[in-house]
Amino acid sequence: MQSFTSGERRIEVEWFAASGSAAEANGNGTSGPALLLLHGADGLTFAEGYRFAARTIAASGYHVAFVHYLDRTGDRRVAYTRLRQDFPLWAETVRDAVAWLADQPGTDAQRLGIVGISLGAALAFTTAAAEPRVRAIVDYFGPLPDELARERPRLPPTLILHGSADAIVPVSHARALERLLQEQGAAHEVKIYEGQGHGLTGPAQLDAAARVARFLGQHLQPASAENNDRSASA
């Protein structure tokens, strides 16, 4: 467990160091890619599921920082009555988390990304719009914030994973994000899983994990650094 300060609050971070063959390739004294993992509105209610995801990604050669961004507002899970007023505070904390991650030993500040789940993905979009050090986003069924939809900001390469039957964040959000990325000529991939809801299960979950590994390898590993250019086409 590590931590940093945001808004005079202590924000806890669970750190999962990179391992596997990709981590070895990044060895020999060189720094490697790193990711923020941002949970959904459930906070730490299902923390073990997020930790399993963090270990899986770390095993592919990425440092992973599982950020407890709700520490900023003293919550264990989102209080929906305060969601709109608290969102800017969490977004500020995630921006601070990017700066903290860039300064960690063994981390390549030119190869940072965010994996966001639901609300965490919305925070990833908001952060990346203002923080050029974010070079890739993995979006698990996240909403596109209204303000960003109006502002049409430039975003880094983005992988969109969404269920067609999502009743919490309708698939229309995935399509709106896809249109935004197409307009920008930004690198992106989209996979809509038929019949899946707000959360992927069974073969869809396994397929998504494979897509995440491939996407991150394409945009954050050294051999394809040229793909990090936000002007790259899909």
C-alpha positions in Angstrom: 0.0 0.0 0.0 1.3 3.5 -0.9 -0.3 6.9 -0.8 -0.2 10.5 -2.1 -1.9 13.7 -1.1 -4.8 15.4 -3.0 -6.8 18.3 -1.7 -5.1 17.9 1.7 -6.5 14.3 1.9 -4.4 11.1 2.0 -5.2 8.9 -1.0 -4.3 5.3 -0.7 -3.0 3.3 -3.6 -2.5 -0.4 -4.0 0.6 -1.0 -6.0 1.0 -4.0 -8.3 4.5 -4.2 -9.8 5.0 -5.4 -13.4 5.9 -9.0 -13.9 6.1 -11.5 -16.8 8.0 -11.5 -20.0 7.1 -8.0 -21.0 8.5 -6.7 -17.7 11.7 -8.5 -18.3 11.9 -6.9 -21.8 11.6 -3.5 -20.0 14.4 -4.5 -17.6 18.1 -3.7 -17.7 17.7 -0.5 -15.8 15.0 1.0 -18.1 11.6 2.2 -16.9 8.4 0.5 -17.9 4.8 1.4 -18.7 2.3 2.0 -15.9 -1.4 2.3 -15.5 -4.0 3.7 -13.1 -6.8 1.4 -12.3 -10.0 3.3 -11.4 -12.9 1.4 -9.8 -16.6 2.1 -10.4 -19.2 3.7 -8.1 -19.2 0.6 -6.0 -15.8 1.7 -4.6 -14.1 -1.0 -2.6 -17.3 -3.1 -2.2 -15.9 -5.6 -4.7 -12.3 -4.8 -4.2 -11.0 -8.3 -4.8 -12.4 -8.2 -8.3 -10.4 -5.1 -9.0 -7.3 -6.6 -7.4 -7.6 -9.7 -9.6 -7.8 -7.4 -12.7 -4.7 -5.4 -11.4 -2.7 -8.7 -11.0 -3.7 -9.8 -14.4 -2.6 -6.6 -16.1 0.6 -6.5 -14.0 1.4 -10.0 -15.2 1.5 -8.6 -18.8 4.3 -6.2 -17.9 2.6 -3.1 -16.5 2.9 -1.4 -13.1 -0.6 -1.0 -11.9 -1.8 1.6 -9.3 -5.2 0.8 -7.9 -6.3 4.3 -6.7 -8.8 4.7 -3.9 -9.9 8.0 -5.2 -13.0 8.1 -3.0 -10.7 8.8 -0.1 -10.9 12.4 -1.4 -14.5 12.6 -0.2 -14.2 10.1 2.7 -16.4 7.5 1.0 -16.3 3.7 0.6 -18.7 3.8 -2.3 -20.3 6.7 -4.2 -23.1 8.6 -2.5 -25.3 9.2 -5.6 -27.0 12.3 -4.1 -23.5 14.0 -4.2 -22.2 12.5 -7.4 -22.3 15.7 -9.5 -20.7 17.9 -6.8 -18.1 15.3 -5.9 -17.1 14.4 -9.5 -14.7 17.4 -9.9 -13.0 16.5 -6.7 -12.4 12.9 -7.8 -11.2 14.2 -11.2 -8.7 16.5 -9.5 -7.5 13.5 -7.5 -7.1 11.3 -10.6 -5.0 14.1 -12.2 -2.9 14.2 -9.1 -2.6 10.4 -9.3 -1.2 10.7 -12.9 1.5 13.1 -11.6 2.3 10.8 -8.7 2.5 7.8 -11.0 4.8 9.6 -13.4 7.3 10.1 -10.5 7.3 6.5 -9.3 10.7 4.6 -9.6 10.7 2.3 -12.6 7.9 4.1 -14.3 8.2 5.6 -17.8 6.3 8.9 -17.7 5.9 8.7 -21.5 4.0 5.4 -21.3 1.1 6.0 -18.9 -2.5 4.8 -19.3 -5.8 4.5 -17.4 -8.1 1.5 -17.1 -11.4 2.8 -15.9 -14.5 0.9 -14.9 -17.9 2.7 -15.2 -17.5 5.9 -13.2 -13.7 5.3 -13.3 -13.9 5.4 -17.1 -15.7 8.8 -17.0 -12.9 10.1 -14.7 -10.4 8.7 -17.2 -11.9 10.7 -20.0 -12.0 13.8 -18.0 -8.4 13.4 -16.8 -7.0 12.6 -20.3 -8.7 15.7 -21.8 -6.5 17.8 -19.5 -3.5 15.6 -19.0 -1.4 14.8 -22.1 0.7 12.2 -20.2 -2.2 9.8 -20.4 -1.4 7.9 -23.6 -4.1 5.2 -23.6 -7.5 4.5 -22.0 -9.3 1.3 -21.5 -13.0 2.0 -21.0 -15.2 -0.7 -19.4 -18.8 0.4 -19.9 -18.2 4.0 -18.8 -20.4 7.1 -19.4 -19.1 10.0 -21.5 -19.6 13.0 -19.2 -22.0 15.6 -20.6 -19.4 18.4 -20.4 -16.9 16.4 -22.5 -19.6 15.5 -25.0 -20.2 19.2 -25.5 -16.5 20.3 -25.5 -15.3 17.5 -27.9 -11.8 17.3 -26.4 -9.0 15.3 -27.9 -8.5 11.9 -26.3 -5.7 9.4 -26.5 -6.1 5.9 -28.1 -9.1 4.3 -26.5 -10.5 0.8 -26.2 -14.2 0.8 -25.6 -15.8 -2.3 -24.1 -19.5 -2.3 -23.4 -22.5 -4.6 -23.1 -25.5 -4.1 -25.4 -27.9 -4.7 -22.6 -26.3 -2.3 -20.1 -29.2 -0.8 -18.1 -27.0 1.5 -16.0 -24.8 3.1 -18.6 -26.7 2.6 -21.9 -24.7 1.5 -24.9 -25.5 4.9 -26.5 -22.6 6.2 -24.4 -20.2 3.9 -26.2 -21.5 5.0 -29.6 -21.2 8.6 -28.7 -17.6 8.1 -27.6 -16.9 6.2 -30.8 -18.2 9.1 -32.9 -16.1 11.6 -31.0 -12.9 9.5 -31.5 -13.8 9.1 -35.2 -14.2 12.8 -35.7 -10.8 13.4 -34.2 -9.1 10.6 -36.2 -8.0 9.2 -32.9 -6.9 5.6 -32.6 -9.7 3.5 -31.1 -11.3 0.1 -30.9 -14.9 -0.8 -30.0 -16.4 -4.1 -28.9 -20.0 -4.3 -28.0 -20.9 -7.6 -26.3 -24.4 -8.7 -27.2 -26.6 -9.5 -24.2 -24.1 -8.4 -21.6 -25.1 -5.9 -19.0 -23.2 -3.6 -16.7 -20.3 -6.0 -16.2 -18.9 -8.7 -18.4 -19.2 -12.4 -17.6 -18.1 -15.7 -19.1 -16.6 -15.7 -22.6 -17.1 -11.9 -22.9 -15.0 -11.3 -19.9 -12.2 -13.5 -21.2 -12.4 -11.9 -24.7 -12.2 -8.4 -23.1 -9.1 -9.3 -21.1 -7.4 -10.5 -24.3 -8.4 -7.3 -26.1 -7.0 -5.2 -23.2 -3.7 -7.0 -23.3 -3.4 -6.5 -27.1 -4.5 -2.9 -27.0 -2.1 -1.9 -24.3 0.7 -3.8 -26.0 0.1 -1.8 -29.1 0.0 1.6 -27.5 2.2 1.5 -24.4 5.0 -1.0 -25.2 8.3 0.3 -26.7 8.0 -1.4 -30.1 5.0 0.7 -31.0 5.8 4.0 -29.3 4.9 5.7 -32.6 1.3 4.6 -32.1 1.0 6.9 -29.0 0.5 9.9 -31.2 -3.0 11.2 -30.6 -3.3 12.1 -34.2 -3.0 8.5 -35.3 -6.0 7.1 -37.2 -7.9 4.1 -36.1 
